[in-house]
Amino acid sequence: MSPAELKRITAVRVLVASGKARDQRKARHLSLKEVAESIGTSRSTLHRWETGTVTPSAANALRWADVLGVAVDDNSKVAA
């Protein structure tokens, strides 16, 4: 796993812990179902991630980062 991937995973997990992952999904006008299908998980699992009940695995966090548009810029700063 690359350092950039680790930063993206961390960024998603920070969004989850702060409650902002759900806000970002809603700001993109995406339903739980749409995002869950895109990631390859269930709506209930995504809901548990968004509420912080469960932490997504590294692989799922990277897929979720793609949906949320979480990227690492040239200076290794995370942008969402």
Backbone bond lengths (Angstrom), bond angles and torsions (degrees), N, CA, C in turn:
res aa  C-N    CA-C-N  psi(-1)  N-CA   C-N-CA  omega(-1)  CA-C   N-CA-C  phi
1 M - - - 1.450 - - 1.526 107.88 -
2 S 1.315 115.60 134.27 1.464 120.48 -176.94 1.529 110.83 -81.68
3 P 1.337 115.86 160.15 1.468 119.21 175.66 1.531 112.13 -59.24
4 A 1.324 117.63 -36.20 1.468 120.61 178.77 1.526 110.60 -64.26
5 E 1.330 116.68 -40.92 1.474 120.02 178.22 1.525 110.28 -64.46
6 L 1.322 116.77 -41.80 1.468 119.71 178.61 1.531 110.88 -61.51
7 K 1.319 116.69 -38.46 1.466 119.61 178.56 1.523 111.08 -67.22
8 R 1.324 117.26 -37.53 1.469 120.44 178.21 1.527 110.27 -67.32
9 I 1.329 116.99 -40.76 1.472 121.22 177.57 1.524 109.51 -61.04
10 T 1.318 115.68 -46.82 1.462 120.64 179.26 1.525 110.68 -60.55
11 A 1.329 116.26 -43.02 1.467 120.03 -179.34 1.522 111.44 -60.17
12 V 1.330 117.27 -43.51 1.461 120.56 178.91 1.523 110.25 -64.30
13 R 1.315 116.32 -43.09 1.467 118.99 -179.32 1.529 111.50 -66.39
14 V 1.330 117.64 -32.50 1.467 121.16 175.52 1.532 109.50 -68.69
15 L 1.329 116.83 -41.26 1.466 119.98 176.45 1.524 110.69 -59.54
16 V 1.321 116.34 -39.88 1.466 120.78 178.22 1.524 109.94 -64.06
17 A 1.319 116.61 -49.55 1.468 120.73 -176.69 1.528 111.76 -61.83
18 S 1.326 117.05 -32.49 1.460 120.72 -178.51 1.526 112.63 -87.02
19 G 1.331 116.60 -9.87 1.454 120.31 -177.85 1.520 113.76 84.05
20 K 1.322 117.00 5.62 1.461 120.79 -176.20 1.521 114.10 -86.05
21 A 1.323 117.99 -13.40 1.468 119.87 179.43 1.528 109.82 -62.28
22 R 1.306 116.51 -43.98 1.467 120.62 178.38 1.526 110.32 -63.58
23 D 1.326 116.10 -43.00 1.465 120.37 179.19 1.526 110.69 -59.33
24 Q 1.319 116.76 -41.66 1.461 120.24 -179.83 1.522 111.17 -66.67
25 R 1.330 116.57 -39.85 1.471 119.41 177.79 1.522 109.94 -61.96
26 K 1.322 115.78 -46.72 1.466 119.98 -179.23 1.525 111.76 -65.47
27 A 1.325 117.49 -36.84 1.463 121.00 178.82 1.526 111.17 -63.04
28 R 1.319 116.36 -26.63 1.466 121.66 177.70 1.531 111.59 -89.70
29 H 1.338 115.62 3.22 1.472 122.60 179.15 1.533 111.10 57.77
30 L 1.336 115.35 44.40 1.459 121.68 178.67 1.523 109.45 -111.89
31 S 1.315 116.28 137.18 1.460 120.74 177.92 1.525 110.29 -83.30
32 L 1.331 115.24 163.28 1.467 119.99 173.87 1.523 110.02 -55.72
33 K 1.325 115.97 -43.64 1.462 120.89 -177.83 1.529 111.18 -61.55
34 E 1.324 116.90 -45.92 1.468 120.41 -178.78 1.525 111.77 -61.07
35 V 1.322 115.99 -46.21 1.463 119.76 -178.82 1.522 110.57 -69.29
36 A 1.322 117.01 -43.12 1.467 120.46 179.80 1.524 110.89 -59.22
37 E 1.325 116.79 -45.07 1.467 119.82 178.93 1.521 111.23 -63.82
38 S 1.316 116.85 -38.94 1.454 121.65 178.97 1.529 111.82 -63.22
39 I 1.320 115.52 -38.48 1.464 121.08 -178.88 1.530 110.98 -80.92
40 G 1.327 115.80 -28.76 1.459 119.95 -177.29 1.514 112.78 94.33
41 T 1.325 115.35 35.94 1.460 120.66 178.91 1.528 108.58 -135.47
42 S 1.318 116.35 -177.72 1.464 119.98 -179.50 1.528 110.37 -93.35
43 R 1.335 114.80 162.01 1.469 119.80 176.29 1.517 110.81 -60.20
44 S 1.333 116.14 -40.83 1.467 118.60 -177.72 1.532 111.34 -66.14
45 T 1.317 117.23 -36.36 1.468 119.90 177.31 1.512 110.41 -66.01
46 L 1.323 117.03 -45.51 1.461 120.17 178.39 1.526 110.52 -60.69
47 H 1.317 116.50 -40.93 1.472 120.29 177.45 1.529 110.24 -59.77
48 R 1.330 116.95 -43.66 1.472 120.49 179.43 1.532 110.54 -63.85
49 W 1.341 117.01 -36.42 1.470 119.51 175.75 1.516 109.92 -64.15
50 E 1.335 116.24 -47.94 1.462 120.51 -176.75 1.523 112.53 -62.69
51 T 1.302 117.52 -32.09 1.461 120.51 -179.49 1.522 112.29 -88.62
52 G 1.333 117.02 -3.91 1.456 120.61 178.19 1.507 114.51 80.63
53 T 1.336 117.00 9.28 1.461 120.96 178.76 1.522 110.74 -68.88
54 V 1.338 114.90 -35.84 1.462 122.37 -179.13 1.520 107.48 -134.21
55 T 1.319 116.52 145.67 1.464 121.62 176.54 1.522 108.89 -98.44
56 P 1.333 117.74 132.24 1.460 119.24 -179.94 1.531 111.20 -67.78
57 S 1.327 115.51 148.26 1.463 120.24 175.32 1.520 108.61 -63.52
58 A 1.305 116.97 167.63 1.466 121.06 179.62 1.530 110.80 -59.22
59 A 1.322 117.23 -45.30 1.469 120.82 -178.84 1.524 110.83 -63.15
60 N 1.319 117.41 -43.91 1.459 120.64 178.95 1.527 111.16 -68.92
61 A 1.315 117.24 -36.23 1.461 120.12 177.87 1.529 110.75 -63.18
62 L 1.329 117.30 -37.84 1.468 120.32 177.48 1.522 111.37 -66.73
63 R 1.330 117.24 -41.01 1.468 120.03 177.33 1.524 110.48 -64.61
64 W 1.316 115.96 -40.21 1.451 121.08 178.36 1.527 110.17 -66.09
65 A 1.327 117.44 -39.18 1.461 121.58 177.07 1.519 110.44 -58.53
66 D 1.332 116.63 -38.78 1.463 120.29 177.09 1.523 110.98 -61.12
67 V 1.324 116.24 -44.52 1.465 120.67 -179.40 1.528 110.94 -64.91
68 L 1.324 116.53 -41.27 1.463 121.02 -177.64 1.526 112.54 -80.83
69 G 1.321 117.10 -9.28 1.455 120.00 -179.70 1.513 113.57 77.08
70 V 1.330 116.82 28.17 1.457 120.97 178.43 1.526 107.97 -79.46
71 A 1.323 115.99 122.35 1.458 121.14 -178.16 1.522 109.80 -134.43
72 V 1.321 115.48 164.36 1.457 121.67 175.65 1.519 106.81 -112.47
73 D 1.334 116.54 124.80 1.470 118.99 -178.56 1.530 110.98 -81.24
74 D 1.314 117.35 -178.49 1.464 122.09 -177.16 1.520 113.32 -62.05
75 N 1.316 116.81 -23.11 1.457 120.61 179.78 1.528 111.49 -94.95
76 S 1.338 116.02 15.53 1.468 123.56 -179.97 1.519 113.12 62.84
77 K 1.329 116.26 27.63 1.460 120.36 175.08 1.512 108.32 -97.87
78 V 1.304 115.14 140.76 1.462 120.96 -178.61 1.525 109.10 -85.74
79 A 1.322 114.56 132.89 1.461 120.49 176.94 1.514 108.87 -124.89
80 A 1.316 115.85 135.36 1.468 119.27 178.78 1.494 110.27 -125.17
